[in-house]
Amino acid sequence: MPTKLFDLKGRVALITGASRGIGEATARLLAEQGAHVVLSSRKQADLDAVAASIIADGGEASAIAAHQGDSDALAQLISAIDQRFGRLDILVNNAATNPHFGHISDTPMAMVDKTLQVNVKGYFELAALASKLMRRNGKGAIVNIASINGVKPGPMQGIYSITKAAVINMTKAYAMECAPWGIRVNAVLPGLTDTRFASALTTDDKMLAHFLPAIPLARVAQPQEIAPAVLYLVSDAASYVTGTTLAVDGGFLT
Ligand SMILES: NC(=O)c1ccc[n+]([C@@H]2O[C@H](COP(=O)([O-])OP(=O)(O)OC[C@H]3O[C@@H](n4cnc5c(N)ncnc54)[C@H](OP(=O)(O)O)[C@@H]3O)[C@@H](O)[C@H]2O)c1
């Protein structure tokens, strides 16, 4: 008999940054496994297109736009989920920003603020709101998408790397304090992945010549190769896993 460990039927999953890239690939995979996926990012039209495509493939999806730096929008997002479903089983904190590429000492303070607000405060706030909703059912799973840069800072990506290190620590803090509520909290650390976010690196031959020799598998990941790690961590297959970080990085951190 096939395993039911990865079956998500009946579960409601919120995925931020789901209009493209790693978030979209994750939403499609969780929907394939039976979850109702609630897609979020800033642009409603882009989300509607992904939701329509998931539904056309036989999945269940809805789309609610919210800016990750806007506390009111995040509270409304969770409240809309509560009103419609009365529950939340899975949160994938994935939407992030990286506005400054350059020497760390040249980072404009406005960009420091923006990166901290979206990548740290946004994840923190959504995890706080989501965990309280999950607590009502006595269980839930949160996966924070961090980065290899959270362990080893990326060159010219100082403040972004700092926020990803904060996400790794945030994952452990939430895991400890939400375990008594039946909620598991883990992080995935993608390596260099072929998305719009990383296109300045993945489409530049000079950049690739710099990065590829440091990756034992010697290639960039596709977003569909990151999503299964998220599926594992939100599924019953990971029922005894909390507070951990799972690198999906072609061996970069080894
Ligand atoms: N690609 C890589 O090499 C790589 C490596 C390590 C970690 N990561 C991490 O993986 C995650 C996803 O990145 P990706 O590569 O899949 O990027 P992507 O393809 O550019 O997708 C980013 C998503 O986030 C949304 N978003 C951006 N800013 C937002 C905001 N302020 N509020 C709400 N939504 C926002 C975008 O939609 P809208 O623009 O419509 O809002 C989009 O849906 C990020 O946490 C990133 O740090 C990526």
The ligand as a Gaussian input file, in Angstrom:
#p B3LYP/6-31G(d) Opt

LIG

0 1
 N       16.380000      32.053000      -5.768000
 C       17.418000      31.789000      -4.966000
 O       18.557000      31.575000      -5.404000
 C       17.183000      31.689000      -3.463000
 C       18.212000      31.155000      -2.676000
 C       18.033000      31.058000      -1.307000
 C       16.849000      31.463000      -0.727000
 N       15.863000      31.990000      -1.516000
 C       14.638000      32.414000      -0.838000
 O       13.518000      31.799000      -1.456000
 C       12.367000      32.614000      -1.243000
 C       11.607000      32.777000      -2.541000
 O       12.438000      33.403000      -3.497000
 P       12.355000      33.089000      -5.057000
 O       13.737000      32.890000      -5.510000
 O       11.312000      32.084000      -5.337000
 O       11.895000      34.556000      -5.584000
 P       10.882000      35.046000      -6.703000
 O       10.715000      34.038000      -7.780000
 O       11.327000      36.407000      -7.077000
 O        9.492000      35.142000      -5.895000
 C        9.348000      36.044000      -4.844000
 C        7.892000      36.013000      -4.388000
 O        7.735000      36.854000      -3.250000
 C        6.722000      37.850000      -3.514000
 N        7.095000      39.053000      -2.787000
 C        8.212000      39.794000      -2.928000
 N        8.205000      40.834000      -2.068000
 C        7.055000      40.724000      -1.359000
 C        6.456000      41.494000      -0.316000
 N        7.046000      42.597000       0.162000
 N        5.256000      41.093000       0.181000
 C        4.646000      39.994000      -0.292000
 N        5.159000      39.230000      -1.288000
 C        6.333000      39.596000      -1.805000
 C        6.727000      37.982000      -5.037000
 O        5.505000      38.442000      -5.575000
 P        5.139000      40.008000      -5.754000
 O        6.364000      40.645000      -6.346000
 O        3.947000      40.055000      -6.646000
 O        4.827000      40.504000      -4.388000
 C        6.925000      36.524000      -5.452000
 O        5.723000      35.812000      -5.354000
 C       12.867000      33.909000      -0.613000
 O       12.682000      33.828000       0.793000
 C       14.350000      33.909000      -0.918000
 O       15.090000      34.628000       0.042000
 C       15.995000      32.110000      -2.867000

